[in-house]
Amino acid sequence: MHLHDTKSGGRVRPCGEIMCLAIPMQIREISGFQCTCEARGITREVSLFMLQDEKLAAGDYVLVHVGYAIQKVTEQDAAGSWELFDQILAADA
């Protein structure tokens, strides 16, 4: 669950209707702080700026949010996320 600072005394509360979504993607190529990532046949150029201190290589999995890799994840975590996304999409169909 994402938390959102209400800016009222620094209290933190659940987002309610706000939803942040990060997509697990596999790194295909790295060039400096940019990389090409792929998920389900879709490729995107992604910034690695937020993971400067992380050791990353082609083949690694990252969570991508608005064009930025925000966290390195295992292949199993990425697959588990996609299973959940599939269930959500199937239920919505």
C-alpha positions as CSV (number, residue, x, y, z in Angstrom):
1,M,0.0,0.0,0.0
2,H,1.3,3.4,-0.9
3,L,1.2,6.1,1.7
4,H,0.6,9.8,1.0
5,D,1.8,12.6,3.2
6,T,-1.3,14.7,3.9
7,K,1.0,17.7,4.6
8,S,-0.9,18.3,7.8
9,G,1.6,17.8,10.5
10,G,3.5,15.1,8.6
11,R,0.8,12.6,9.2
12,V,0.7,9.7,6.7
13,R,-2.4,8.0,5.6
14,P,-3.4,5.4,2.9
15,C,-3.8,7.0,-0.5
16,G,-7.5,6.2,-0.8
17,E,-8.4,6.8,-4.4
18,I,-4.9,7.6,-5.5
19,M,-3.1,4.6,-7.0
20,C,0.6,4.4,-7.9
21,L,1.5,1.6,-10.3
22,A,4.9,0.3,-11.2
23,I,5.4,-2.3,-13.9
24,P,8.1,-5.0,-13.6
25,M,10.3,-5.0,-16.7
26,Q,13.5,-6.7,-17.7
27,I,16.6,-4.7,-18.6
28,R,17.8,-5.5,-22.1
29,E,20.6,-2.9,-22.6
30,I,22.2,-0.2,-20.4
31,S,23.9,3.0,-21.5
32,G,24.9,5.2,-18.7
33,F,21.8,6.1,-16.6
34,Q,19.5,5.0,-19.4
35,C,18.4,1.5,-20.4
36,T,16.0,-0.3,-22.7
37,C,13.5,-2.5,-20.8
38,E,11.0,-5.0,-22.0
39,A,7.9,-6.5,-20.7
40,R,5.5,-8.7,-22.7
41,G,6.9,-7.6,-26.0
42,I,6.8,-3.9,-25.2
43,T,10.0,-2.0,-24.9
44,R,10.6,1.3,-23.2
45,E,13.5,3.7,-22.6
46,V,13.9,3.9,-18.8
47,S,16.0,6.1,-16.6
48,L,18.2,4.4,-14.0
49,F,19.0,7.7,-12.3
50,M,17.1,6.7,-9.1
51,L,19.1,3.4,-8.8
52,Q,22.6,4.9,-9.2
53,D,23.9,2.9,-6.3
54,E,22.4,-0.4,-7.4
55,K,24.5,-2.9,-9.4
56,L,22.4,-3.5,-12.5
57,A,23.0,-5.5,-15.6
58,A,21.2,-6.7,-18.7
59,G,18.8,-9.4,-17.6
60,D,17.9,-7.8,-14.3
61,Y,14.4,-6.9,-13.4
62,V,13.3,-3.5,-12.2
63,L,10.0,-1.8,-11.3
64,V,9.3,1.0,-13.7
65,H,7.1,4.0,-12.7
66,V,6.6,7.0,-15.1
67,G,9.8,6.2,-17.0
68,Y,12.1,5.6,-14.0
69,A,13.4,2.4,-12.6
70,I,12.5,2.7,-8.9
71,Q,13.5,-0.7,-7.5
72,K,15.4,-3.8,-8.5
73,V,13.3,-7.0,-8.0
74,T,13.8,-10.7,-8.5
75,E,12.6,-12.6,-11.6
76,Q,10.1,-14.4,-9.2
77,D,8.8,-11.1,-7.9
78,A,8.3,-9.8,-11.4
79,A,6.5,-13.0,-12.5
80,G,4.3,-12.8,-9.4
81,S,3.3,-9.2,-10.2
82,W,2.4,-10.1,-13.7
83,E,0.3,-13.0,-12.4
84,L,-1.7,-10.5,-10.3
85,F,-2.0,-8.1,-13.2
86,D,-3.4,-11.0,-15.3
87,Q,-6.0,-11.8,-12.6
88,I,-7.1,-8.2,-12.4
89,L,-7.4,-7.9,-16.1
90,A,-9.3,-11.2,-16.4
91,A,-11.7,-10.1,-13.7
92,D,-12.4,-6.8,-15.4
93,A,-13.1,-8.5,-18.8
